[in-house]
Amino acid sequence: MKNLKDKVAAITGAASGIGRNLAVQLAMEGCHLALSDIDEAGLKETKRLVGDSVRVSTHHVDVARQEQVIQFAKEAAEQHGGVDIIINNAGVSLGDFLETVPIEDFQWLMGINFWGVVYGTMAFLPYLRKRPEGHVINISSINGILSNPNNGPYCAAKFAVKGYTETLYQELLDTNIRVSCVHPGGIKTQIARNARVNKTLYDVPKEKAVLLFEKELFITTAQMAAQIIVEGIKGNRRRIMVGRDAKVIDLLTRWFPKTMVWLSAVQTRRLVKKYASPPLPGGLEA
């Protein structure tokens, strides 16, 4: 989809972060927008930032509820005369261990991060099929390629998004619909601050864990992430790696799969140890 002018893109999770910046970037390309989120105030601000150069509709949608996503697709198509692009971007984070995470918290995250992608894809595909060309963009993560401890539900969801999206690509090869899986690295958004945190490595308080992510791991701005994704859409790229950290981790994981799983565990422990309060005993190593 080399030319986005006068196309219509639907975006979930558009009230902040990557979703908001995608809306702004797509509008600069002349793309009309159907924006959804549960945060109505944030949606209103995104619409203000987009401006009046394109048509914009906003929709209050909980992507974990299939009936709301189906209604979103219907409204978007009715209000814009059709939909060409669906970007399943909405996501949340959860800090806990797979041994201790309450099943309802695990289900909450999967409902948004995985089922939200499935619901969005299935709801919008019939509308995309009616257009000369369509595009499904699903946001996975570098954690859909390499896991890290204390992040199991998130990693499980993002691995699932990767498998789902790659299979979708295979099944739609001979159609007018392109499919892209996006793998952002550490992006400067509010996802860590908004995370649901139950337990952390070494019992690091949530505020220290947030500081760790924002200082040590979040290296790419949401604006730059959106620019990379939009260029990937225009280039019909099947895999879109966002950030130099994502590109490096992807390559190293393909070259050294067993070593990288071990190294991710060790490095995560070493990073968290720096932020422990009070400091951990001198003899305690990762």
Secondary structure, 3 states (H helix, E strand, C coil): CCCCCCCEEEECCCCCHHHHHHHHHHHHCCCEEEEEECCHHHHHHHHHHHCCCCCEEEEECCCCCHHHHHHHHHHHHHHHCCCCEEEECCCCCEEECCCCCCHHHHHHHHHHHCHHHHHHHHHHHHHHCCCCCEEEEEECCHHHCCCCCCEHHHHHHHHHHHHHHHHHHHHCCCCCEEEEEEEECCEECCCCCCCEECCCHHHCCHHHHHHHHHHHHCCEEHHHHHHHHHHHHHCCCCEEEECHHHHHHHHHHHHCHHHHHHHHHHHHHHHHHHCCCCCCCCCCCC
